[in-house]
Amino acid sequence: MPTIRRTTVLGANATANPLQGSQYEYLPFNAMVEIACLAIADSVAQASVFSGSDVLLQNEVVDGLALANPIVYPDHFEISDVAAAGERLGVTITDISGAGTTVRTVVRITPV
């Protein structure tokens, strides 16, 4: 089961696409996709998440979890979708604190 793990440091009001360039950005097989996206504090970042043409989350404030705490499965994996081979996985995160922040993104990909 492939897993993508990214820690993204955002500058003030910056936007990033943490899955861009990943080997699994475009799925090579049909899969169940489960995603966790957590900032280091509450109300400091927004995220949009999509799988192919499915919009799973659009400009929502992401939950906070201290950097020292691990991301736990299944507790933190609130976003899931069944995606077809060839579909693009995308996560766009934006700092809304005005001071910069760090966001951790984990994607679990299970072939179906």
C-alpha positions in Angstrom: 0.0 0.0 0.0 1.7 3.2 -1.1 1.8 6.2 1.3 2.6 9.8 0.5 3.9 11.9 3.5 4.7 15.5 3.1 5.5 18.3 5.6 5.0 21.7 4.0 6.3 24.9 5.5 4.3 27.8 4.2 5.3 31.5 4.3 2.8 34.2 5.2 -0.3 33.8 3.0 1.5 31.3 0.8 -0.1 28.4 -1.1 1.4 25.0 -1.9 0.5 21.7 -3.6 2.2 19.0 -1.5 1.4 16.1 -3.8 2.7 17.8 -6.9 5.5 15.7 -8.4 4.7 12.5 -6.4 4.8 9.2 -8.2 1.2 8.7 -7.1 -0.1 12.2 -8.0 -1.7 10.3 -11.0 -3.0 7.0 -9.8 -1.6 4.0 -11.8 -4.5 1.8 -10.5 -8.0 2.0 -9.0 -7.7 2.8 -5.4 -9.2 3.7 -2.1 -7.6 7.0 -1.1 -7.6 8.2 2.6 -6.1 11.6 3.4 -5.1 13.4 6.6 -4.1 17.1 6.4 -3.2 18.7 9.7 -1.6 22.1 10.6 0.6 22.7 13.6 -2.2 24.8 15.2 -5.9 25.3 14.8 -7.2 28.0 12.3 -3.9 28.7 10.6 -4.4 27.0 7.2 -7.1 26.1 4.6 -7.1 23.1 2.4 -8.9 22.0 -0.8 -8.7 18.3 -1.7 -9.7 16.6 -4.9 -9.6 13.2 -6.5 -10.1 13.3 -10.2 -13.3 15.4 -10.7 -14.5 14.8 -7.1 -14.1 17.7 -4.8 -13.6 16.2 -1.4 -12.9 19.4 0.6 -13.0 23.0 -0.6 -11.3 25.9 1.2 -11.9 24.5 4.7 -9.9 25.3 7.7 -7.7 22.3 8.6 -7.6 20.8 12.1 -4.5 21.4 14.3 -2.2 18.9 15.7 1.1 19.7 17.4 4.1 18.8 15.3 5.4 16.5 18.1 2.2 14.4 17.9 2.0 11.6 15.3 -0.7 11.4 12.7 -2.8 8.3 13.7 -4.7 6.0 11.5 -7.8 6.0 11.3 -8.4 8.9 13.7 -6.9 11.7 11.6 -7.9 10.4 8.1 -11.2 12.2 7.7 -11.1 12.4 3.9 -11.6 9.3 1.7 -12.6 8.5 -1.8 -12.5 5.6 -4.3 -10.5 6.9 -7.3 -10.0 5.4 -10.8 -6.7 4.7 -12.5 -5.3 7.8 -14.1 -7.1 10.2 -11.8 -5.1 13.0 -10.3 -4.9 13.4 -6.5 -4.6 17.0 -5.4 -4.2 18.9 -2.1 -3.9 22.7 -2.1 -3.0 24.3 1.2 -3.0 28.0 2.1 -1.6 29.8 5.1 -4.4 32.0 6.5 -2.6 33.1 9.7 -0.6 35.8 8.0 2.5 34.6 9.8 3.3 31.3 8.0 2.7 27.7 9.3 3.6 24.1 8.8 1.1 21.5 7.5 1.5 17.8 7.4 -0.3 15.7 4.7 -0.5 11.9 4.6 -2.2 10.0 1.8 -2.8 6.2 2.1 -3.5 4.5 -1.2 -5.0 1.1 -1.2 -5.4 -0.7 -4.6 -8.9 -2.0 -5.2 
